[in-house]
């Protein structure tokens, strides 16, 4: 675990290093810039240490007030120039200009760029006119090194940091979006599992409740009626428990368990049992089948079983006691059609959890499912493609 070095310590270190470096240049005799004597050149040489010290102190304001630091630095540089100019003060000024471009506001680096370029041109012109020699352009180059070069460097670093900040913000936004999508996926999966639970349990519990109510409503039920009701309740309970265990097994399956016995999977092979159970509940089913002995992909077979079961349950709960069921299977698709009269007052909006689950199963396989009431009858038609599911499984 690392401890972050405070920014004020960095500023203090830069200020001290700059001051010590200026002192070393002064002590080594390399303090004068040799650009000619200034108006105050006759003053004591130690006075050059004053603007240099002020310039080094400006580094302490590099983050807090970069514009103020540069303004004070310009005054210190002007005083140093009047005293004859020193190399240490000029070098520290380059750090002040750099910091102003990096940490200052946008207008500051723009003003620095325009001002430094203009000052370099004016210095070059003044150098040529003042010396009467074209080599006086060197004065402009010196100003460019002191002002233009740190300005351009500071602008480059600033732009790099701004781009890095944009990338960080973009990465954070992407992470937030991914987290939201993950939460949404969890919510969708919970809703799907709730509908699956409805398909697995609610139908069987409804049958149990209806048979129990019918038995309790009988004034003096005969032993035969009691036994028949109890048998239906037991069959519904056992069937619901088996399907619940199967669903829990699918949820727990990690993909490494051996494949379950195909005979244990609910599919169209169990169509006679579905019809028998529906008729045992009191629903008369007119069944027409074709090609149901064909081998189907597991996903299609399972979805067809669920759709048939849910359709018969809806016909039993909301109908008048009869239903026509057609299941037609060929090499390309599985066609399921259910037609039953609707009991007066029954819900026919087609927005229940069972219908939503059936539509989702059909859509996942690339198929279609339509259902709705028309002329007092409820009609459902589902088409499940076989080749699409087989190719996806392969």
C-alpha positions as CSV (number, residue, x, y, z in Angstrom):
1,X,0.0,0.0,0.0
2,X,1.5,3.3,-1.1
3,X,1.0,6.7,0.5
4,X,0.2,9.6,-1.9
5,X,2.8,12.4,-1.8
6,X,0.9,15.6,-1.1
7,X,0.9,18.1,-4.0
8,X,2.1,21.0,-1.7
9,X,5.2,19.0,-1.0
10,X,5.9,18.7,-4.7
11,X,5.4,22.5,-5.1
12,X,7.8,23.2,-2.1
13,X,10.4,20.8,-3.5
14,X,10.3,22.5,-7.0
15,X,10.6,25.9,-5.3
16,X,13.6,24.9,-3.2
17,X,15.3,23.1,-6.0
18,X,14.9,26.2,-8.2
19,X,16.2,28.5,-5.6
20,X,19.2,26.3,-4.8
21,X,20.0,25.9,-8.6
22,X,19.9,29.7,-8.9
23,X,22.3,30.1,-6.0
24,X,24.7,27.6,-7.5
25,X,24.6,29.5,-10.9
26,X,25.2,32.7,-9.0
27,X,28.1,31.3,-7.0
28,X,29.7,29.8,-10.1
29,X,29.7,33.2,-11.8
30,X,27.2,32.1,-14.5
31,X,24.6,34.5,-13.2
32,X,24.7,37.2,-15.9
33,X,23.0,36.6,-19.3
34,X,25.6,38.8,-21.1
35,X,22.9,40.7,-23.1
36,X,24.3,44.0,-22.2
37,X,24.0,46.2,-19.1
38,X,20.7,47.3,-17.9
39,X,19.7,50.7,-16.5
40,X,20.4,49.5,-13.0
41,X,23.6,47.6,-13.8
42,X,25.6,49.7,-11.4
43,X,23.7,48.3,-8.5
44,X,25.3,45.7,-6.2
45,X,25.4,42.3,-7.8
46,X,23.8,40.6,-4.8
47,X,20.5,42.4,-5.7
48,X,20.1,39.9,-8.5
49,X,19.3,37.4,-5.8
50,X,16.1,39.3,-4.9
51,X,14.2,38.8,-8.2
52,X,15.5,35.2,-8.3
53,X,14.2,34.5,-4.8
54,X,10.8,36.0,-5.7
55,X,10.7,33.9,-8.9
56,X,11.5,30.7,-6.9
57,X,8.7,31.7,-4.5
58,X,6.2,31.9,-7.4
59,X,6.6,28.1,-7.8
60,X,4.7,27.7,-4.5
61,X,1.7,29.2,-6.2
62,X,1.9,26.9,-9.3
63,X,-1.4,25.1,-8.5
64,X,-3.2,27.5,-6.2
65,X,-2.9,30.7,-8.3
66,X,-0.9,30.1,-11.5
67,X,-2.0,33.3,-13.1
68,X,-0.9,35.4,-10.1
69,X,2.3,33.5,-10.0
70,X,3.1,34.3,-13.6
71,X,2.2,38.0,-13.1
72,X,4.6,38.2,-10.1
73,X,7.2,36.4,-12.2
74,X,6.9,38.9,-15.0
75,X,7.6,41.7,-12.6
76,X,10.5,39.8,-11.1
77,X,11.9,39.1,-14.6
78,X,11.6,42.8,-15.6
79,X,13.5,43.8,-12.4
80,X,16.1,41.2,-13.1
81,X,16.5,42.5,-16.7
82,X,16.9,46.1,-15.5
83,X,19.7,44.8,-13.1
84,X,21.5,43.3,-16.1
85,X,19.7,39.9,-16.3
86,X,20.7,36.6,-14.7
87,X,20.5,33.1,-16.1
88,X,19.0,31.5,-12.9
89,X,16.0,33.9,-12.8
90,X,15.3,33.3,-16.5
91,X,15.4,29.5,-16.1
92,X,13.0,29.6,-13.1
93,X,10.7,31.8,-15.1
94,X,10.3,29.0,-17.7
95,X,8.9,26.7,-14.9
96,X,6.5,29.5,-13.9
97,X,5.2,29.8,-17.5
98,X,4.9,26.1,-17.9
99,X,2.9,25.8,-14.7
100,X,0.6,28.6,-15.8
101,X,-0.2,26.8,-19.1
102,X,-0.8,23.5,-17.3
103,X,-2.8,24.5,-14.2
104,X,-4.2,27.9,-15.3
105,X,-7.5,28.5,-17.0
106,X,-7.9,28.1,-20.7
107,X,-7.6,31.8,-21.5
108,X,-4.3,31.9,-19.7
109,X,-2.5,29.5,-22.0
110,X,-4.0,31.2,-25.0
111,X,-2.7,34.6,-23.8
112,X,0.7,33.1,-23.1
113,X,1.0,31.6,-26.5
114,X,0.0,34.8,-28.3
115,X,2.1,37.0,-25.9
116,X,5.2,34.9,-26.1
117,X,5.2,34.7,-29.9
118,X,4.6,38.4,-30.1
119,X,7.4,39.1,-27.6
120,X,9.8,36.9,-29.5
121,X,9.1,38.7,-32.8
122,X,9.5,42.1,-31.1
123,X,12.7,41.0,-29.3
124,X,14.2,39.9,-32.6
125,X,13.3,43.2,-34.3
126,X,14.6,45.2,-31.4
127,X,17.8,43.1,-31.4
128,X,18.5,43.8,-35.0
129,X,17.6,47.5,-34.9
130,X,19.5,48.0,-31.6
131,X,22.7,46.3,-32.7
132,X,22.6,47.3,-36.4
133,X,23.4,43.7,-37.2
134,X,21.2,40.9,-38.3
135,X,22.7,38.7,-35.7
136,X,20.7,40.7,-33.1
137,X,17.9,38.2,-33.9
138,X,19.5,36.1,-31.2
139,X,17.6,38.2,-28.7
140,X,14.3,36.9,-30.2
141,X,15.6,33.3,-30.0
142,X,16.4,33.8,-26.3
143,X,12.9,35.1,-25.6
144,X,11.5,32.2,-27.5
145,X,13.5,29.7,-25.4
146,X,12.4,31.4,-22.2
147,X,8.7,32.0,-23.1
148,X,7.5,30.2,-26.2
149,X,9.1,26.8,-25.6
150,X,7.7,26.3,-22.0
151,X,4.3,27.6,-23.2
152,X,4.1,25.0,-26.0
153,X,5.3,22.3,-23.7
154,X,2.7,23.2,-21.1
155,X,-0.1,23.3,-23.7
156,X,0.9,19.8,-24.9
157,X,0.9,18.4,-21.3
158,X,-2.4,20.1,-20.6
159,X,-4.1,18.7,-23.7
160,X,-2.8,15.2,-22.8
161,X,-4.2,15.5,-19.3
162,X,-7.6,16.7,-20.6
163,X,-7.7,13.8,-23.1
164,X,-6.8,11.4,-20.3
165,X,-9.5,12.8,-18.1
166,X,-12.1,12.4,-20.9
167,X,-11.0,8.8,-21.3
168,X,-11.3,8.2,-17.6
169,X,-14.8,9.7,-17.6
170,X,-15.7,7.7,-20.6
171,X,-14.4,4.5,-18.9
172,X,-16.4,5.3,-15.8
173,X,-19.5,5.9,-17.8
174,X,-19.0,2.6,-19.6
175,X,-18.6,0.9,-16.2
176,X,-21.8,2.5,-14.9
177,X,-23.6,1.5,-18.1
178,X,-22.3,-2.1,-17.8
179,X,-23.4,-2.2,-14.1
180,X,-26.9,-0.9,-15.1
181,X,-27.2,-3.5,-17.9
182,X,-26.1,-6.2,-15.4
183,X,-28.8,-5.1,-12.9
184,X,-31.3,-5.0,-15.7
185,X,-30.3,-8.5,-16.9
186,X,-30.8,-9.8,-13.3
187,X,-34.2,-8.1,-13.1
188,X,-35.2,-9.6,-16.5
189,X,-34.0,-13.0,-15.4
190,X,-35.9,-12.8,-12.1
191,X,-39.1,-11.9,-14.1
192,X,-38.4,-14.8,-16.4
193,X,-38.0,-17.2,-13.5
194,X,-41.1,-15.9,-11.9
195,X,-43.1,-16.7,-15.1
196,X,-41.4,-20.1,-15.3
197,X,-42.4,-20.7,-11.7
198,X,-45.9,-19.7,-12.6
199,X,-46.0,-22.3,-15.4
200,X,-44.6,-25.0,-13.3
201,X,-46.5,-24.5,-10.1
202,X,-49.5,-22.3,-10.6
203,X,-51.3,-24.7,-13.0
204,X,-51.0,-27.6,-10.6
205,X,-52.0,-25.6,-7.6
206,X,-55.0,-24.3,-9.5
207,X,-56.1,-27.8,-10.2
208,X,-55.6,-28.8,-6.6
209,X,-57.6,-25.8,-5.4
210,X,-60.4,-26.5,-7.8
211,X,-60.7,-30.2,-6.9
212,X,-60.5,-29.4,-3.2
213,X,-63.2,-26.8,-3.5
214,X,-65.5,-29.1,-5.5
215,X,-65.0,-31.8,-2.9
216,X,-65.7,-29.4,0.0
217,X,-68.7,-28.0,-1.7
218,X,-70.4,-31.3,-2.1
219,X,-73.1,-31.7,0.5
220,X,-72.7,-35.5,1.0
221,X,-69.8,-36.7,-1.3
222,X,-69.8,-40.4,-2.1
223,X,-66.6,-42.4,-1.4
224,X,-66.1,-42.7,-5.2
225,X,-66.2,-38.9,-5.6
226,X,-63.8,-38.4,-2.7
227,X,-61.4,-41.0,-4.1
228,X,-61.5,-39.5,-7.6
229,X,-60.9,-36.0,-6.2
230,X,-58.0,-37.2,-4.0
231,X,-56.5,-39.0,-7.0
232,X,-56.6,-35.9,-9.1
233,X,-55.1,-33.8,-6.3
234,X,-52.3,-36.4,-5.8
235,X,-51.6,-36.5,-9.5
236,X,-51.4,-32.7,-9.7
237,X,-49.1,-32.6,-6.6
238,X,-46.8,-35.3,-7.9
239,X,-46.6,-33.7,-11.4
240,X,-45.9,-30.2,-10.0
241,X,-43.3,-31.5,-7.6
242,X,-41.5,-33.4,-10.4
243,X,-41.5,-30.3,-12.6
244,X,-40.3,-28.1,-9.8
245,X,-37.4,-30.5,-9.1
246,X,-36.5,-30.5,-12.8
247,X,-36.5,-26.7,-12.9
248,X,-34.3,-26.5,-9.8
249,X,-32.0,-29.1,-11.4
250,X,-31.7,-26.9,-14.5
251,X,-30.9,-23.9,-12.4
252,X,-28.2,-25.8,-10.5
253,X,-26.7,-27.4,-13.6
254,X,-23.2,-26.1,-14.1
255,X,-22.8,-27.6,-17.6
256,X,-20.5,-30.4,-16.3
257,X,-23.2,-32.8,-15.1
258,X,-24.1,-35.7,-17.3
259,X,-27.0,-35.2,-19.7
260,X,-30.3,-36.2,-18.2
261,X,-32.3,-39.1,-19.5
262,X,-34.2,-38.0,-22.6
263,X,-37.3,-39.9,-21.4
264,X,-37.4,-37.8,-18.3
265,X,-37.6,-34.5,-20.3
266,X,-41.1,-33.2,-20.8
267,X,-41.9,-33.1,-24.5
268,X,-44.5,-34.0,-27.1
269,X,-44.0,-37.7,-26.2
270,X,-46.0,-36.8,-23.1
271,X,-48.8,-35.4,-25.1
272,X,-51.2,-38.2,-24.3
273,X,-50.6,-37.8,-20.6
274,X,-51.2,-34.0,-20.9
275,X,-54.6,-34.7,-22.6
276,X,-55.5,-37.4,-20.1
277,X,-54.7,-35.0,-17.2
278,X,-56.8,-32.3,-18.8
279,X,-59.7,-34.6,-19.3
280,X,-59.3,-35.9,-15.8
281,X,-59.7,-32.3,-14.7
282,X,-63.0,-32.1,-16.6
283,X,-61.8,-30.7,-20.0
284,X,-63.0,-32.5,-23.1
285,X,-60.1,-32.3,-25.7
286,X,-60.4,-33.0,-29.4
287,X,-56.9,-34.0,-30.3
288,X,-55.4,-34.1,-33.8
289,X,-51.8,-34.9,-34.3
290,X,-49.4,-35.5,-37.2
291,X,-45.7,-36.3,-37.1
292,X,-45.4,-36.1,-33.3
293,X,-43.2,-39.2,-33.3
294,X,-40.4,-37.2,-35.0
295,X,-37.2,-36.6,-33.1
296,X,-37.0,-32.9,-32.2
297,X,-34.3,-30.7,-30.7
298,X,-34.6,-30.6,-26.9
299,X,-35.4,-26.9,-26.8
300,X,-38.2,-27.2,-29.4
301,X,-39.7,-30.3,-27.7
302,X,-39.6,-28.7,-24.3
303,X,-41.2,-25.4,-25.5
304,X,-43.9,-27.3,-27.4
305,X,-44.7,-29.3,-24.3
306,X,-45.0,-26.1,-22.2
307,X,-47.1,-24.3,-24.7
308,X,-49.6,-27.2,-25.0
309,X,-49.8,-27.6,-21.2
310,X,-50.4,-23.9,-20.6
311,X,-52.9,-23.7,-23.4
312,X,-54.9,-26.7,-22.0
313,X,-54.8,-25.2,-18.5
314,X,-56.1,-21.8,-19.8
315,X,-58.8,-23.6,-21.8
316,X,-59.8,-25.5,-18.6
317,X,-59.7,-22.4,-16.3
318,X,-61.4,-19.9,-18.7
319,X,-63.4,-22.0,-21.1
320,X,-66.6,-23.9,-21.0
321,X,-65.2,-27.4,-20.8
322,X,-64.2,-28.2,-24.4
323,X,-61.1,-27.5,-26.5
324,X,-59.7,-28.4,-29.9
325,X,-55.9,-29.2,-30.0
326,X,-53.9,-29.7,-33.1
327,X,-50.2,-30.5,-33.1
328,X,-48.5,-30.9,-36.5
329,X,-44.8,-31.7,-36.8
330,X,-42.7,-31.8,-39.9
331,X,-39.1,-31.4,-40.8
332,X,-39.2,-27.6,-40.7
333,X,-41.6,-26.6,-37.9
334,X,-43.9,-27.6,-35.1
335,X,-47.4,-26.1,-35.4
336,X,-49.6,-25.9,-32.3
337,X,-53.2,-24.7,-32.5
338,X,-55.7,-24.5,-29.7
339,X,-59.3,-23.4,-30.1
340,X,-61.8,-23.3,-27.2
341,X,-65.0,-21.3,-26.3
342,X,-64.5,-18.6,-23.6
343,X,-66.7,-18.6,-20.5
344,X,-68.7,-15.4,-20.1
345,X,-66.8,-13.0,-17.8
346,X,-63.4,-14.7,-18.2
347,X,-60.3,-12.6,-18.7
348,X,-59.3,-12.3,-22.4
349,X,-56.7,-9.6,-22.4
350,X,-53.9,-12.0,-23.3
351,X,-51.4,-10.3,-20.9
352,X,-51.0,-13.0,-18.2
353,X,-47.7,-14.5,-17.1
354,X,-48.5,-17.7,-18.8
355,X,-49.0,-16.1,-22.3
356,X,-45.9,-13.9,-21.8
357,X,-43.8,-17.1,-21.0
358,X,-45.2,-18.9,-24.1
359,X,-44.4,-15.9,-26.3
360,X,-40.9,-15.7,-24.9
361,X,-40.3,-19.4,-25.6
362,X,-41.4,-19.1,-29.1
363,X,-39.4,-15.9,-29.7
364,X,-36.2,-17.5,-28.3
365,X,-36.5,-20.3,-30.9
366,X,-37.1,-17.8,-33.7
367,X,-40.8,-18.7,-33.8
368,X,-44.1,-16.9,-33.4
369,X,-47.1,-17.2,-31.1
370,X,-50.4,-15.4,-31.5
371,X,-53.3,-15.6,-29.1
372,X,-56.5,-13.7,-28.5
373,X,-60.3,-13.8,-28.2
374,X,-62.5,-13.6,-31.3
375,X,-66.3,-14.2,-31.6
376,X,-66.5,-15.7,-28.1
377,X,-63.6,-18.2,-28.7
378,X,-60.0,-18.2,-27.7
379,X,-57.6,-19.1,-30.4
380,X,-53.9,-19.7,-30.0
381,X,-51.4,-20.5,-32.8
382,X,-47.7,-21.2,-32.2
383,X,-45.1,-22.0,-34.9
384,X,-41.7,-23.2,-33.7
385,X,-39.0,-23.7,-36.3
386,X,-37.1,-26.9,-36.1
387,X,-34.1,-26.2,-38.3
388,X,-33.3,-22.9,-36.6
389,X,-33.1,-24.6,-33.2
390,X,-31.1,-27.6,-34.6
391,X,-28.5,-25.3,-36.2
392,X,-28.2,-23.2,-33.0
393,X,-27.7,-26.4,-30.9
394,X,-25.1,-27.6,-33.4
